[in-house]
């Protein structure tokens, strides 16, 4: 049976349209399938993270001897409780941690920079190592000693009982650290060139200029 010229023309146009559509699908579908699920969300999250003003401080605890692990734990305590600064292990370091047989102390040269000594004298007396470590990092983050005697105050340090194991900064301490790092400029009220020794009979002596 022969088709009329009009029906033949419609038949050919239909076949061409079907073949063209199939080619488009074969071209587009693999590329779409290869696109990772959630790629747009991940990209947006990365851009958002890159645009934040979080200050990153690197610390070197390679010379902290038996206190190296506890310093990593203390850094994570601060990372979990403040928003404007993040502590990461690495070099070149903004602050270094050492171990010795003295009393725990921190030399702060400027906000976010200095040296922590994890002295064994405090742990020998029974003080909780993680609380000591988070307390000393608190000085690097701009917090002074506050001898309130309260276990809930991280910066009360030695004045709290030996039985105190609280290693988490109070809400006021967290706010103070976030305020210190809310911006890139050096703050006028920050401790600079000071040595903080967490011992009742110790004075805060100026750190000699390098």
C-alpha positions as CSV (number, residue, x, y, z in Angstrom):
1,X,0.0,0.0,0.0
2,X,1.4,3.3,-1.0
3,X,1.2,6.4,1.2
4,X,0.0,9.7,-0.2
5,X,2.7,12.4,-0.4
6,X,1.2,14.3,2.5
7,X,1.2,11.3,4.8
8,X,4.7,10.4,3.8
9,X,5.9,13.9,4.7
10,X,4.2,13.7,8.2
11,X,5.7,10.3,8.8
12,X,9.2,11.5,8.0
13,X,8.9,14.6,10.2
14,X,7.7,12.4,13.1
15,X,10.7,10.0,12.7
16,X,13.2,12.9,12.6
17,X,11.7,14.4,15.7
18,X,11.9,11.1,17.6
19,X,15.5,10.6,16.5
20,X,16.5,14.1,17.5
21,X,14.8,13.7,21.0
22,X,16.7,10.5,21.6
23,X,20.0,12.1,20.7
24,X,19.4,14.9,23.1
25,X,18.5,12.5,25.9
26,X,21.7,10.5,25.3
27,X,23.8,13.7,25.4
28,X,22.2,15.3,28.5
29,X,21.4,12.4,30.7
30,X,24.9,11.0,31.4
31,X,26.2,14.5,32.3
32,X,23.3,15.0,34.7
33,X,23.8,11.5,36.2
34,X,27.5,12.2,36.8
35,X,26.7,15.4,38.9
36,X,27.3,14.5,42.6
37,X,24.2,14.6,44.7
38,X,24.0,17.7,46.8
39,X,26.8,19.4,44.8
40,X,25.0,22.8,45.0
41,X,24.5,22.5,48.7
42,X,28.1,21.6,49.3
43,X,29.4,24.4,47.1
44,X,27.1,26.9,48.9
45,X,28.3,25.6,52.3
46,X,32.0,25.9,51.3
47,X,31.4,29.5,50.1
48,X,29.7,30.4,53.3
49,X,32.4,28.9,55.4
50,X,35.1,30.7,53.4
51,X,33.3,34.0,54.0
52,X,33.3,33.8,57.8
53,X,35.7,35.8,59.9
54,X,36.8,33.0,62.2
55,X,40.4,33.5,63.3
56,X,42.5,30.3,63.1
57,X,45.3,29.8,65.6
58,X,47.8,27.1,65.1
59,X,49.5,25.5,68.2
60,X,52.5,23.2,68.5
61,X,52.3,20.7,71.4
62,X,55.1,18.4,70.1
63,X,57.2,19.3,73.1
64,X,54.4,18.9,75.6
65,X,55.5,15.4,76.5
66,X,52.7,13.5,78.4
67,X,50.4,16.5,78.1
68,X,50.3,16.5,74.3
69,X,47.0,14.6,74.1
70,X,45.3,16.6,76.9
71,X,46.3,19.8,75.0
72,X,44.5,18.5,71.9
73,X,41.5,17.8,74.0
74,X,41.6,21.3,75.5
75,X,41.7,22.8,72.0
76,X,38.6,20.9,71.1
77,X,36.9,22.2,74.3
78,X,37.5,25.7,73.1
79,X,36.5,24.9,69.5
80,X,33.2,23.5,70.7
81,X,32.3,26.5,72.9
82,X,33.4,29.7,71.0
83,X,32.6,31.0,67.5
84,X,35.2,33.6,66.6
85,X,38.4,31.6,66.9
86,X,39.4,28.0,66.0
87,X,42.5,26.1,67.3
88,X,44.3,23.7,65.1
89,X,47.5,21.7,65.6
90,X,50.2,22.8,63.2
91,X,53.2,24.8,62.3
92,X,54.3,27.5,62.1
93,X,52.6,27.9,65.4
94,X,50.9,31.0,67.0
95,X,51.6,29.5,70.4
96,X,53.7,26.5,71.6
97,X,53.2,24.2,74.5
98,X,56.0,22.8,76.6
99,X,56.2,20.5,79.7
100,X,58.4,21.1,82.7
101,X,58.6,20.4,86.4
102,X,57.4,23.9,87.5
103,X,54.0,25.3,88.0
104,X,51.6,25.8,85.0
105,X,52.1,29.2,83.4
106,X,51.5,31.1,80.2
107,X,53.5,33.8,78.5
108,X,51.3,36.0,76.3
109,X,53.2,38.2,73.8
110,X,50.0,39.3,72.1
111,X,46.4,38.1,71.6
112,X,46.6,34.5,70.3
113,X,50.4,34.3,70.6
114,X,52.7,33.0,73.3
115,X,54.0,30.0,75.2
116,X,52.3,27.6,77.6
117,X,54.2,25.6,80.1
118,X,52.3,22.6,81.5
119,X,54.1,22.3,84.8
120,X,54.0,19.0,86.5
121,X,53.8,20.5,90.0
122,X,50.0,21.1,89.7
123,X,49.2,17.6,88.5
124,X,51.4,16.2,91.2
125,X,49.2,18.0,93.7
126,X,46.1,16.4,92.2
127,X,44.8,19.2,89.9
128,X,42.9,18.0,86.8
129,X,45.2,18.1,83.7
130,X,42.4,19.0,81.2
131,X,41.2,21.9,83.4
132,X,44.8,23.2,83.6
133,X,45.2,22.9,79.8
134,X,42.0,24.8,78.9
135,X,42.8,27.4,81.6
136,X,46.2,28.1,80.1
137,X,44.8,28.3,76.6
138,X,42.3,30.8,78.0
139,X,45.2,33.1,78.7
140,X,46.4,32.9,75.1
141,X,42.8,33.7,74.1
142,X,42.9,36.9,76.2
143,X,41.5,35.9,79.5
144,X,43.1,36.9,82.8
145,X,43.1,35.0,86.1
146,X,40.0,35.5,88.2
147,X,40.5,33.9,91.5
148,X,36.8,33.5,92.4
149,X,37.2,30.1,93.9
150,X,34.3,28.8,91.8
151,X,34.7,25.5,89.9
152,X,32.3,26.9,87.3
153,X,34.8,29.6,86.4
154,X,37.6,28.1,84.3
155,X,39.8,31.1,84.9
156,X,39.5,30.7,88.7
157,X,42.3,28.2,88.3
158,X,44.2,27.3,91.5
159,X,41.6,29.0,93.7
160,X,39.0,26.3,93.0
161,X,39.3,23.0,94.9
162,X,41.6,20.3,93.8
163,X,38.5,18.1,93.3
164,X,37.3,20.5,90.6
165,X,37.3,18.8,87.1
166,X,35.3,21.4,85.2
167,X,37.3,22.1,82.0
168,X,34.6,24.1,80.2
169,X,34.6,28.0,80.1
170,X,31.7,29.7,81.6
171,X,29.2,31.7,79.4
172,X,30.9,34.9,80.5
173,X,34.3,33.6,79.6
174,X,33.1,32.3,76.2
175,X,31.6,35.7,75.4
176,X,34.8,37.5,76.4
177,X,36.9,35.3,74.0
178,X,34.5,35.8,71.2
179,X,34.6,39.6,71.8
180,X,38.4,39.5,71.7
181,X,38.4,37.8,68.3
182,X,35.4,39.5,66.7
183,X,37.6,41.4,64.2
184,X,41.2,41.3,63.0
185,X,42.6,44.3,64.8
186,X,44.6,44.1,68.0
187,X,42.4,45.1,70.9
188,X,43.6,47.7,73.3
189,X,42.6,45.8,76.5
190,X,44.2,42.5,75.6
191,X,47.0,41.1,77.8
192,X,50.4,41.6,76.1
193,X,53.9,40.9,77.3
194,X,52.6,39.2,80.5
195,X,53.4,36.0,82.3
196,X,50.4,34.3,84.0
197,X,51.4,31.9,86.8
198,X,48.5,30.0,88.4
199,X,49.9,29.9,91.9
200,X,48.8,31.8,95.0
201,X,52.2,33.3,95.7
202,X,53.1,34.1,92.1
203,X,53.1,37.6,90.7
204,X,52.3,38.5,87.2
205,X,55.7,39.5,85.9
206,X,56.3,41.3,82.6
207,X,57.7,39.0,80.0
208,X,61.1,40.3,78.8
209,X,61.1,41.8,75.3
210,X,62.6,39.4,72.8
